[in-house]
Amino acid sequence: MLGPSRHATVTAAVPAFVCLLAIIALGGCASPAVTPGSRVPNRLSLKLYRSTQDRQFTYFVVSRDNALSFGGGRDAMSRSAKPIGTLSNEDRQQIWNTITRGQFTTLKNQAFAKSHRVAFEVEIHVGGSRRVFRAIDDNAANLEHLHALLFDMYSDRAYKLPQFQASP
């Protein structure tokens, strides 16, 4: 049984402990804002795998150090991607805007049907948070936009043609 002095000490400590928990819950574990138009977080990374019914496979990796990597065909199937180039801050912001507009950080995982036109597997890291999900067909419309954006960024870096100057 607690004596009067010990009971008073325990009772006084409880509100302080509850206050400490509230401070940690409200501020200590906050993740970056995930709202359309917000600034891209410093620690954003992404993996996006796409397969289609006609057996086309692509795999993109955006690393935290702004590197863009790509794998196609067999490489994509084995989740292997080769570095292609570095993304600019504008590129990263476009990717982030697409993620936030599509609400990819809150999408629920979808079971794969036996037959589908297109399927995506996505992994997004924002700060210390990680989101992994799958989507198929009609639920993948916004992911098609993200895929097209990444593919354009890949093409711009992978297929640089020499510039020719016309003679005067």
C-alpha positions, 0 to 999 in steps of 0.5 A: 500500500502506498503511503501518503507521500508516495501517493501524492508523488505518483498523482503529481507525475501523471499529468506531467506524463500525459502532457509529455505524451501529448507534445510527442504525439502532436509535434515529435512524430509529424510527417511532411504535409501531404497536400496538393501544392505543398513543397516536395519533402527533402526525403522523398523516394519512390519505386513504381513497377508497371505491368500490362496485359500485353506483357510490357514491364517498366520499373522506375526508382527515384532515390532520395539523392534525386537519382532517376533509375529505369528498368524495362522488360526482364530488368523490370520484372526482376526489379532491377533499374539502372541509373539514368540521370539526376532529377532537378528540383522542378522534376521532383516537384512535378512528381510530388504534385502528382503524388499529392493530387492522386492521394497516393500516400493514402491509397488502399492496397488492392488485390490483383484480379487474374485478368487485368489490363494494367497493374501497378506496384508502388512504394513511396517514402516521405520522411520517415513514412513508407507506403506500399500499395498495388492498383489495377485497371480503373483504380490506376488512372492517376498512376498512369499519369505518374508513369507517363511523367516518369517515362518522359523524364527518363526519355529526356535523359536516356535519348539525348541526341547530338545537337546539329548547327545549321551552317550559315 
